[in-house]
């Protein structure tokens, strides 16, 4: 049953929509958001920061007909009073009158609107029901386990526990009305390891979920964070060479994620992507299938939980869907919102994404590389010499050319085993070659966020070192 708050917010959205149309808007769209956040940070057992906040805000997008084109403007406000909403509408209309005409602007067609039916299992009450003292204690336990793991763990950057819940209502002048709630909770620790020469390394680990019942054991997370930090001690540089490079699950998703960014309709119609004009062409090996799916619901021992990128509709009111971007190495689809789809004479893929202000951009649902069949250990066992990347630094990716170059640290592989840690190196290649040179994919796909990828092994990358 809707709560009184829900009914009030819907009424505010409907009234704002009506005001915009009466003020002269040809079409209008309202997004109303409310959320609650909690954050606790502890360091060496003491609470260093404690935050709890709630917010409500509204965003309005208006369109004014200008012959065969549209003028569009956006405004947003956290003032939901009558005076504040009046100012919001007046501001949007005034801005729209002085903006440039755009023949591709406008809401989707009425027949395109829709949303997934049923419960996507995005919201769980237990996130807010956990007492603050218990959340702080989980952060303390995580850090304490990290500090107790090994005598070389000398310090800590702290541990945290965060929760958030949100409620989104969307309404437009073409008849679409939708709403959904989401919840999140998570904690982490970041210990600092020090060797007998005073050299220090840090790392972290975390657990997150939509429901507190699926959070992992705090002690296990703390120990894993310290294991990762200690693993970095004694790092050295390696000679410049071409070698096999392995990306674990945490970093493989960023490499594969470049496919989504390059297939973004905004970059495609501007001809600013190495995937422009490549639909139907081979861009990767036959072992590569990449999917964006905003509909995923996972089953955790009978508890259904929506993915971090799951939602019933996108930010234009179109139902989310499953889109295969790359199938067995062939580029099958771009990712589009309504505006970019019109520019390219195609159909939206339901990937519109926006906050309260600004025009819709393009965002992923649950974006992932399909897993392979071998374990990470089996993938490593075949490598005589190579690099397992644990961290990358910088943003050295050129999506126009595909050039890839980032600072990195990791573990050097000898005869299928980790030999020693490595730092102060750069790894480089070109994404067009890298995707075709992924020779092995692990079976360890696990969603810890809205994007995920299993361990991948790429041949022939350049490592710049000593």
C-alpha positions in Angstrom: 0.0 0.0 0.0 1.3 3.5 -0.8 2.2 5.5 2.2 0.9 9.0 2.9 4.3 10.4 1.9 4.1 8.5 -1.4 0.7 10.0 -2.2 1.9 13.5 -1.3 4.9 13.2 -3.6 2.8 11.9 -6.4 0.5 14.8 -6.0 3.4 17.3 -6.1 4.6 15.7 -9.3 1.2 15.8 -10.9 0.6 19.4 -9.8 4.0 20.5 -11.1 3.4 18.8 -14.5 0.0 20.6 -14.8 1.6 24.0 -13.9 4.2 23.5 -16.6 1.6 22.7 -19.3 -0.5 25.7 -18.2 2.6 27.9 -18.4 3.0 27.0 -22.1 5.0 23.8 -22.2 4.1 21.6 -25.1 5.4 18.6 -23.1 6.9 18.2 -19.7 8.5 15.6 -17.5 8.9 15.6 -13.7 11.2 13.5 -11.6 10.8 13.6 -7.8 13.4 12.0 -5.5 13.7 11.4 -1.8 16.4 9.5 0.0 18.0 8.7 3.3 21.7 8.1 3.9 23.8 6.9 6.8 27.6 6.8 7.0 29.9 5.8 9.9 33.7 5.9 9.7 35.9 4.5 12.4 39.7 4.5 12.7 41.6 2.5 15.2 38.4 1.6 16.9 37.2 5.2 17.4 34.3 6.8 15.5 35.8 9.6 13.4 32.8 10.6 11.3 29.0 9.9 11.6 26.5 11.3 9.1 22.8 10.8 8.7 20.8 12.8 6.2 17.6 12.9 4.3 16.7 14.8 1.2 13.9 15.5 -1.2 14.2 17.2 -4.6 12.4 17.7 -7.8 13.5 18.0 -11.4 11.5 19.5 -14.3 12.2 19.2 -18.0 10.0 21.2 -20.4 9.6 21.3 -24.1 8.3 24.1 -26.3 7.2 23.4 -29.9 9.2 25.4 -32.5 7.8 24.1 -35.7 9.5 20.9 -36.6 12.0 21.3 -33.7 11.8 21.7 -29.9 13.2 24.0 -27.4 14.1 22.2 -24.1 15.2 23.3 -20.7 15.7 21.7 -17.2 15.4 23.0 -13.7 15.7 21.4 -10.3 15.0 22.4 -6.7 14.9 21.0 -3.2 12.2 23.5 -2.3 8.9 21.7 -2.6 6.9 24.6 -1.2 4.2 26.3 -3.4 6.5 29.3 -4.0 9.5 27.0 -4.7 7.5 25.0 -7.3 6.2 28.1 -8.9 9.7 29.4 -9.3 10.8 26.0 -10.7 8.2 26.1 -13.5 8.7 29.8 -14.3 12.5 29.2 -14.5 12.2 26.2 -16.8 9.8 28.0 -19.2 11.9 31.1 -19.3 15.1 29.1 -20.1 13.3 27.1 -22.8 12.3 30.2 -24.6 15.9 31.3 -25.1 17.5 27.9 -25.9 18.3 26.7 -29.5 15.8 24.7 -31.5 16.6 21.0 -31.8 14.8 18.7 -34.2 15.8 15.6 -32.3 14.7 16.8 -28.8 11.4 15.6 -27.2 9.9 12.9 -25.1 9.6 9.3 -26.5 6.4 8.4 -28.4 3.5 7.3 -26.2 3.6 3.7 -27.4 7.3 3.4 -26.3 6.6 3.9 -22.6 6.3 1.1 -20.2 7.9 -0.6 -17.2 8.7 -4.1 -15.9 5.8 -5.8 -14.2 6.1 -7.3 -10.7 8.5 -6.8 -7.9 12.2 -6.3 -9.0 13.2 -6.9 -5.4 15.2 -3.6 -5.2 14.1 -2.5 -1.7 14.5 -4.1 1.7 13.4 -2.6 5.0 16.1 -4.2 7.0 18.7 -1.7 5.7 17.0 1.0 7.9 16.0 -1.3 10.7 19.6 -2.0 11.8 20.4 0.2 14.8 23.2 2.8 14.2 25.2 1.2 17.1 25.2 -2.2 15.2 26.4 -0.6 12.0 29.3 1.1 13.8 30.1 -2.2 15.5 30.4 -3.9 12.2 32.9 -1.3 11.0 34.8 -1.8 14.3 34.8 -5.6 13.9 36.0 -5.3 10.3 38.9 -3.1 11.2 39.8 -5.1 14.3 40.1 -8.3 12.3 42.3 -6.5 9.7 44.6 -5.2 12.5 44.8 -8.6 14.1 45.6 -10.5 10.9 49.4 -10.0 10.9 52.0 -8.1 12.9 52.9 -6.3 9.7 49.6 -4.5 9.7 50.7 -1.5 11.6 48.1 1.1 10.9 44.7 1.6 9.2 43.0 4.2 7.1 39.8 3.1 8.8 36.7 1.2 8.2 33.2 2.3 7.3 29.6 1.3 7.1 27.1 2.9 4.8 23.4 2.6 4.1 21.1 4.4 1.7 17.5 4.1 0.5 15.8 6.1 -2.2 12.4 6.6 -3.7 12.0 7.9 -7.3 8.8 9.0 -8.9 8.6 9.9 -12.6 5.7 11.4 -14.5 5.3 13.0 -17.9 2.7 14.8 -20.0 2.3 11.8 -22.4 0.8 9.6 -19.7 3.7 7.8 -18.1 3.7 7.4 -14.3 6.2 5.2 -12.6 8.0 4.8 -9.2 10.4 2.5 -7.4 12.4 2.2 -4.2 16.0 1.0 -3.8 18.1 0.1 -0.8 21.8 -0.4 -0.3 24.2 -1.3 2.5 27.9 -2.0 2.7 31.1 -1.9 4.7 34.8 -1.9 4.1 38.3 -1.7 5.7 41.5 -0.2 4.5 44.5 -1.5 6.4 48.2 -0.4 6.0 51.0 -2.9 6.0 54.6 -2.1 6.8 57.7 -4.2 6.3 60.9 -4.2 8.4 62.5 -1.5 6.2 59.6 0.9 6.8 58.0 0.5 3.4 54.2 0.7 3.5 51.4 -0.6 1.3 47.7 -0.4 1.7 44.7 -2.1 0.2 41.0 -2.6 1.1 38.2 -5.0 0.8 34.4 -4.7 1.1 31.0 -6.3 1.2 27.8 -4.7 -0.1 24.2 -5.7 -0.9 20.7 -4.5 -1.2 19.7 -6.2 2.0 21.7 -6.6 5.3 21.0 -10.3 5.3 23.4 -10.8 2.4 26.3 -8.9 3.9 29.4 -11.0 4.4 31.2 -11.7 7.7 33.0 -8.6 9.0 36.0 -10.6 10.2 36.4 -12.3 6.8 36.3 -8.9 5.0 38.9 -7.5 7.4 41.3 -10.4 7.0 40.9 -10.3 3.2 41.7 -6.6 3.2 44.9 -7.2 5.2 45.9 -10.2 3.0 45.7 -7.9 0.0 47.8 -5.2 1.7 50.5 -7.6 2.8 50.7 -9.2 -0.6 51.9 -5.8 -1.9 55.0 -5.6 0.4 58.3 -5.9 -1.3 57.1 -4.6 -4.6 59.6 -4.0 -7.4 59.7 -2.8 -11.0 60.1 -5.2 -14.0 61.9 -4.6 -17.3 60.0 -3.1 -20.2 58.6 -6.0 -22.3 55.6 -7.4 -24.1 53.9 -10.0 -21.9 50.7 -11.7 -20.9 48.6 -9.6 -18.6 45.8 -10.9 -16.4 43.0 -8.7 -15.0 41.2 -10.1 -12.0 37.5 -9.5 -11.5 37.8 -6.1 -9.9 39.7 -4.6 -12.9 38.5 -6.8 -15.8 35.2 -5.0 -15.5 36.9 -1.6 -16.2 38.6 -3.1 -19.3 35.3 -4.6 -20.6 33.4 -1.5 -19.5 35.2 0.5 -22.3 33.0 -1.4 -24.7 29.9 0.2 -23.2 31.5 3.6 -23.3 32.6 3.2 -26.9 29.2 1.9 -27.9 27.5 4.9 -26.3 25.2 6.5 -28.9 26.4 10.0 -28.0 30.0 9.1 -29.0 28.7 7.1 -32.0 26.7 9.9 -33.7 29.6 12.3 -33.1 31.9 9.8 -34.7 34.1 10.0 -31.6 34.5 6.3 -30.9 36.6 3.5 -32.3 33.3 1.5 -32.6 31.7 4.1 -34.9 30.4 2.3 -38.1 31.3 -1.1 -36.7 27.8 -2.6 -36.2 27.9 -6.2 -37.5 31.7 -6.2 -37.6 34.1 -8.3 -35.5 35.6 -6.3 -32.6 36.7 -9.2 -30.3 37.4 -12.9 -30.3 34.7 -15.5 -30.6 34.9 -16.1 -26.8 33.6 -12.6 -26.1 29.9 -12.0 -25.4 29.0 -8.7 -23.6 25.5 -8.0 -22.3 23.7 -5.1 -20.6 20.6 -6.2 -18.7 18.5 -3.9 -16.6 16.1 -6.7 -15.6 18.3 -9.1 -13.7 17.0 -10.6 -10.5 19.3 -13.0 -8.5 18.3 -15.9 -6.3 20.4 -16.1 -3.1 19.2 -19.3 -1.4 15.6 -18.5 -2.1 15.9 -14.8 -1.4 15.3 -12.8 -4.6 17.3 -9.7 -5.0 17.5 -7.3 -7.9 20.9 -6.4 -9.4 22.6 -3.1 -8.6 21.8 -2.0 -12.1 18.2 -3.3 -12.2 15.3 -0.9 -12.4 11.8 -1.2 -13.9 12.1 1.7 -16.3 14.9 4.0 -17.6 15.1 7.8 -17.1 12.7 8.5 -19.9 10.0 6.0 -18.9 11.0 3.2 -21.3 11.1 -0.4 -19.9 14.6 -1.6 -19.2 15.7 -4.6 -21.2 18.4 -7.1 -22.1 20.7 -5.9 -24.8 23.5 -8.0 -26.3 26.2 -5.5 -27.3 28.8 -8.1 -28.4 27.9 -11.7 -29.4 30.8 -14.1 -30.0 33.0 -11.1 -30.9 30.5 -9.4 -33.3 29.2 -5.9 -32.3 25.5 -6.3 -32.3 24.1 -3.1 -30.8 24.9 0.4 -29.6 23.4 1.6 -26.3 21.0 4.5 -26.9 18.5 6.8 -25.3 15.7 8.5 -27.3 17.8 11.5 -28.4 20.8 9.5 -29.7 18.5 6.9 -31.3 16.8 9.7 -33.3 20.2 11.0 -34.4 21.2 7.6 -35.6 17.7 6.6 -37.0 17.5 3.7 -34.6 15.4 2.7 -31.5 16.3 3.5 -27.9 17.7 0.5 -26.0 16.2 1.7 -22.7 19.5 3.1 -21.4 18.5 6.7 -20.7 20.0 7.9 -17.4 19.7 11.2 -15.7 19.6 12.9 -12.4 17.2 15.7 -11.5 18.9 18.3 -13.8 20.1 18.0 -17.3 19.1 16.1 -20.3 19.2 12.3 -20.2 22.6 10.7 -20.8 23.2 7.0 -21.3 23.8 4.6 -18.4 24.3 0.9 -18.0 22.0 -1.6 -16.3 23.8 -4.7 -15.2 26.7 -4.8 -17.6 28.9 -7.9 -17.8 31.1 -10.2 -19.8 29.8 -13.8 -20.0 32.1 -16.1 -18.0 34.2 -18.9 -19.3 34.5 -22.4 -18.0 38.0 -22.5 -16.4 38.9 -21.5 -12.8 41.2 -18.5 -12.2 43.8 -21.0 -11.0 43.6 -22.9 -14.2 43.9 -19.7 -16.2 47.1 -18.7 -14.3 48.6 -22.2 -14.5 49.2 -21.9 -18.2 51.3 -18.7 -17.9 55.1 -19.0 -17.9 55.7 -15.4 -17.3 53.3 -12.4 -17.0 51.5 -9.8 -14.8 48.4 -10.1 -12.7 47.1 -6.6 -12.3 45.8 -5.6 -8.8 45.5 -1.8 -9.3 45.5 0.7 -12.1 46.1 4.5 -11.8 45.1 7.3 -14.2 42.5 7.5 -16.9 44.6 6.7 -19.9 41.9 5.4 -22.3 41.3 7.2 -25.6 37.9 6.0 -26.9 38.4 7.7 -30.2 41.4 5.7 -31.1 41.2 2.8 -28.6 44.6 3.5 -27.1 44.9 2.2 -23.6 47.7 3.2 -21.2 47.5 3.2 -17.4 49.8 3.1 -14.4 49.6 -0.2 -12.7 50.8 -2.5 -9.8 50.2 -6.1 -9.3 51.8 -9.6 -8.9 54.4 -11.1 -11.2 53.6 -14.6 -12.5 56.2 -17.2 -12.9 55.3 -20.8 -14.0 51.7 -20.3 -13.1 52.4 -19.0 -9.6 52.6 -15.5 -8.0 56.3 -14.8 -7.6 56.5 -11.3 -6.2 54.7 -7.9 -6.2 55.3 -5.3 -8.8 54.7 -1.5 -8.8 55.6 1.7 -10.7 54.9 0.2 -14.2 52.7 1.2 -17.1 50.6 -1.2 -19.1 49.6 -0.3 -22.6 47.9 -1.5 -25.7 45.0 -0.7 -28.0 41.5 -1.9 -27.1 40.9 -3.1 -30.7 43.8 -5.5 -30.2 43.2 -6.3 -26.5 39.7 -7.5 -27.1 40.8 -9.8 -29.9 43.7 -11.1 -27.7 41.7 -12.2 -24.7 42.7 -15.8 -24.9 41.1 -17.1 -21.6 38.1 -16.1 -19.5 37.6 -17.4 -15.9 34.4 -18.8 -14.5 34.4 -16.4 -11.5 31.8 -13.8 -12.6 30.4 -12.2 -9.5 28.4 -9.0 -9.3 29.6 -6.6 -6.6 28.2 -3.6 -8.4 26.2 -2.8 -11.6 29.1 -4.0 -13.8 31.0 -7.3 -13.6 33.5 -9.4 -15.4 35.3 -12.6 -14.7 39.1 -12.9 -14.7 40.6 -12.3 -18.2 44.0 -13.1 -19.7 45.2 -10.9 -22.5 48.3 -11.7 -24.6 50.8 -9.3 -26.0 50.4 -6.1 -23.9 53.3 -3.7 -23.4 54.6 -3.4 -19.9 56.8 -0.3 -19.4 59.0 -0.7 -16.3 62.7 -0.4 -15.4 
